[in-house]
Amino acid sequence: MRTTALCHDPVLMKDRSARTAIICLCSTLLAVILIAPTARAAPATAWHLSTIGAELAWAAATGSGVTVAVIDSGVDADHPTLNGAVLPGRSYVEADGAADPRPLLPGSAPAPVHERASAQADPVGHGTAVAGLIAGRAASGHPGVAPEAAILPVRVLDDENRYRDSAMVGDAVRWAVDNGADVINLSLGGHYDSRAFADAIDYATRHDVLVVACTGNQPEADSDEAVWFPARLPDVLAVTGVDRAGQRWPTAVTGVETDLAAPSAGLTVAAAGGGHKEATGTSFASAIVSGAAALVRSARPELDVGEVRRLLTATAEHAGAGLGAGVVDAAAALAADPGSLPPPILTTASHAAVPPWPITAASAASAVLAAAATVRERRRIPV
């Protein structure tokens, strides 16, 4: 039986009349509410970049050579923030909104539909917001965490921001792996498990691709919802959200499966069609961690997916309960010596957690610069 769920997420907004309700099918809930575009400029340094030490990390890596797959609603490839960042991807959504989505292949339709087929258009805006946080170009004034990473868009959400088939999302994960993704961002999820989707996550891990997903949003503060699928899978880096004070955002889901936290409230994000908007949700926390992972993979291409995961969790800034290992710290992750990290601790959720890894700003700066000299080509793990 097909079911419909309506997900509301409280959000910091300038115009409360612009709240958008996202309808999701098969009990699949998206982790975001976006606000209408505004003309305001970004601050000199966006708060989420300062919080995770992105500017210091850029001394060693900016994401060059790394591809992040954004499996979402498509990405507006013409947005100035993403100028030159968006590769041709693939859509798993029928352009006319048919009840049974099927892949559209490039060249199978006129130009506007072709853009949709390559997932380089975004009728909803969710994927564009996520992509901008990951790889917004520095020249735009709205840099992402990894401003020289490439975005591989894979569309699974239709014009109403919903998907009907978890197996289809699993197919999208496999396609991203086979087409060069180093990191896969999944700013979506739901309450029910899917064997096909889980198998695709395993496929990504066996091919040395890191999968990052949001833990989810809940309609009311502290209502104790379970961490969403696929974030609760052991091979997925599960990310919850914090506010400017470093406290968990009240509607951000958390649980023993949570690995990391990242900024998720009152963020300035790219709006499909141009301009920017303010948004809140764990979708964006996931994007920020995906950007940090891209920095690590750029600076340390010799590290496998497990080592990248461990580096990010071991160097996180411990900030309180419900945040997994803590708030991601991109500068500390690049500065740390992977060989000197404390051993992982296996939690009850079979997620690898590690104690906080103390590191001073001074040592981080010098180590980050040293890390830049260690780059070498990374090989994928064969099946």
VENFEN-V81185 format. One record per residue. RES is the residue in one small letter. PHI is phi in degrees with one decimal (999 if undefined). Layout:
((RES	PHI) (RES	PHI))
This chain:
((m	999) (r	-83.8) (t	-118.7) (t	-125.4) (a	-125.4) (l	-113.4) (c	-112.9) (h	-110.4) (d	-125.7) (p	-57.3) (v	-147.4) (l	-75.4) (m	-143.0) (k	-80.3) (d	-131.0) (r	-68.5) (s	-73.2) (a	-92.7) (r	-58.9) (t	-113.4) (a	-88.3) (i	-104.7) (i	-92.6) (c	-128.5) (l	-100.8) (c	55.4) (s	55.4) (t	-96.8) (l	-111.9) (l	-85.8) (a	-102.6) (v	-161.9) (i	-131.7) (l	-107.6) (i	-116.7) (a	-54.7) (p	-57.9) (t	-127.8) (a	-96.9) (r	-70.2) (a	-84.0) (a	-72.6) (p	-65.4) (a	-52.8) (t	-132.8) (a	-59.7) (w	-61.7) (h	-70.0) (l	-69.1) (s	-64.6) (t	-60.8) (i	-98.3) (g	69.2) (a	-64.6) (e	-63.1) (l	-66.1) (a	-62.9) (w	-64.3) (a	-65.1) (a	-108.0) (a	-158.8) (t	-125.1) (g	96.2) (s	-57.6) (g	85.7) (v	-112.1) (t	-112.9) (v	-110.0) (a	-82.1) (v	-109.1) (i	-91.6) (d	-163.7) (s	-99.8) (g	94.7) (v	-136.5) (d	-72.9) (a	-68.8) (d	-92.1) (h	-67.1) (p	-56.4) (t	-64.7) (l	-111.8) (n	-56.0) (g	80.2) (a	-93.3) (v	-100.6) (l	-79.6) (p	-64.2) (g	-119.4) (r	-150.4) (s	-108.0) (y	-105.1) (v	-118.2) (e	-65.6) (a	-61.4) (d	-92.0) (g	72.1) (a	-59.4) (a	-65.0) (d	-114.5) (p	-59.2) (r	-137.9) (p	-63.4) (l	-103.9) (l	-98.3) (p	-53.0) (g	88.4) (s	-91.3) (a	-156.4) (p	-59.6) (a	-51.7) (p	-60.8) (v	-72.3) (h	-61.3) (e	-59.7) (r	-65.7) (a	-64.7) (s	-93.9) (a	60.9) (q	-96.4) (a	-130.7) (d	-141.2) (p	-72.3) (v	-103.4) (g	106.3) (h	-65.6) (g	-64.7) (t	-65.0) (a	-61.0) (v	-62.7) (a	-62.4) (g	-63.4) (l	-66.7) (i	-77.3) (a	-139.1) (g	-54.3) (r	-77.3) (a	-60.5) (a	-63.4) (s	-77.0) (g	86.0) (h	-129.1) (p	-66.4) (g	-83.1) (v	-64.6) (a	-121.6) (p	-71.4) (e	-121.1) (a	-74.6) (a	-99.6) (i	-106.1) (l	-106.2) (p	-83.2) (v	-132.5) (r	-93.5) (v	-126.2) (l	-101.9) (d	-82.6) (d	-67.9) (e	-104.9) (n	63.1) (r	-141.3) (y	-133.9) (r	-107.1) (d	-140.4) (s	-64.2) (a	-63.1) (m	-63.4) (v	-65.6) (g	-60.5) (d	-60.2) (a	-64.5) (v	-62.1) (r	-61.6) (w	-62.1) (a	-61.9) (v	-60.6) (d	-71.9) (n	-116.9) (g	99.6) (a	-67.2) (d	-100.5) (v	-135.5) (i	-119.9) (n	-102.3) (l	-120.9) (s	-90.7) (l	-160.0) (g	164.2) (g	-166.3) (h	-88.5) (y	-107.2) (d	-73.9) (s	-139.8) (r	-64.1) (a	-64.9) (f	-65.3) (a	-62.5) (d	-64.3) (a	-67.4) (i	-62.7) (d	-62.3) (y	-59.4) (a	-63.0) (t	-62.3) (r	-67.4) (h	-101.3) (d	63.7) (v	-113.6) (l	-82.5) (v	-107.4) (v	-117.0) (a	-142.5) (c	-78.3) (t	-75.7) (g	111.8) (n	-115.2) (q	-121.7) (p	-67.4) (e	-128.4) (a	-58.9) (d	53.8) (s	-88.4) (d	60.3) (e	-68.1) (a	-73.5) (v	-57.9) (w	-69.2) (f	-90.1) (p	-94.2) (a	-58.2) (r	-78.0) (l	-69.0) (p	-59.5) (d	-84.0) (v	-98.7) (l	-81.8) (a	-90.6) (v	-123.7) (t	-102.7) (g	-119.3) (v	-126.4) (d	-97.1) (r	-63.2) (a	-84.3) (g	80.9) (q	-98.1) (r	-58.5) (w	-61.9) (p	-54.8) (t	-98.0) (a	-80.1) (v	-70.3) (t	-146.0) (g	179.7) (v	-64.5) (e	-79.2) (t	-64.6) (d	-99.6) (l	-145.1) (a	-129.2) (a	-156.5) (p	-55.0) (s	-145.0) (a	-121.3) (g	61.8) (l	-93.3) (t	-88.1) (v	-129.8) (a	-69.6) (a	-105.6) (a	-55.8) (g	93.7) (g	115.8) (g	80.7) (h	-137.8) (k	-145.2) (e	-102.8) (a	-150.8) (t	-138.9) (g	155.5) (t	-69.9) (s	-50.9) (f	-80.2) (a	-61.2) (s	-59.9) (a	-60.6) (i	-64.9) (v	-68.6) (s	-60.8) (g	-63.2) (a	-63.3) (a	-63.0) (a	-63.9) (l	-62.9) (v	-63.2) (r	-68.1) (s	-74.5) (a	-78.8) (r	-127.9) (p	-65.4) (e	-78.1) (l	-79.7) (d	-84.4) (v	-61.2) (g	-66.4) (e	-69.8) (v	-64.7) (r	-59.8) (r	-65.4) (l	-62.2) (l	-67.2) (t	-77.8) (a	-67.5) (t	-100.6) (a	-65.1) (e	-88.2) (h	-64.8) (a	-136.6) (g	129.8) (a	-70.4) (g	80.5) (l	-114.1) (g	62.7) (a	-72.1) (g	132.0) (v	-83.1) (v	-57.2) (d	-128.9) (a	-63.8) (a	-64.0) (a	-65.5) (a	-63.7) (l	-75.2) (a	-81.1) (a	-71.8) (d	-90.4) (p	-56.0) (g	-72.7) (s	-105.2) (l	-71.0) (p	-64.5) (p	-64.9) (p	-67.7) (i	-110.7) (l	-82.9) (t	-87.5) (t	-65.1) (a	-91.3) (s	62.3) (h	-94.3) (a	-81.4) (a	-119.6) (v	-137.3) (p	-64.9) (p	-57.0) (w	-109.6) (p	-67.7) (i	-157.4) (t	-84.9) (a	-62.1) (a	-66.8) (s	-69.1) (a	-61.7) (a	-62.3) (s	-70.3) (a	-70.1) (v	-61.6) (l	-64.0) (a	-66.5) (a	-63.2) (a	-63.7) (a	-86.0) (t	-99.0) (v	-66.7) (r	-149.4) (e	-67.8) (r	-97.2) (r	-99.5) (r	-77.6) (i	-85.0) (p	-71.0) (v	-71.6))
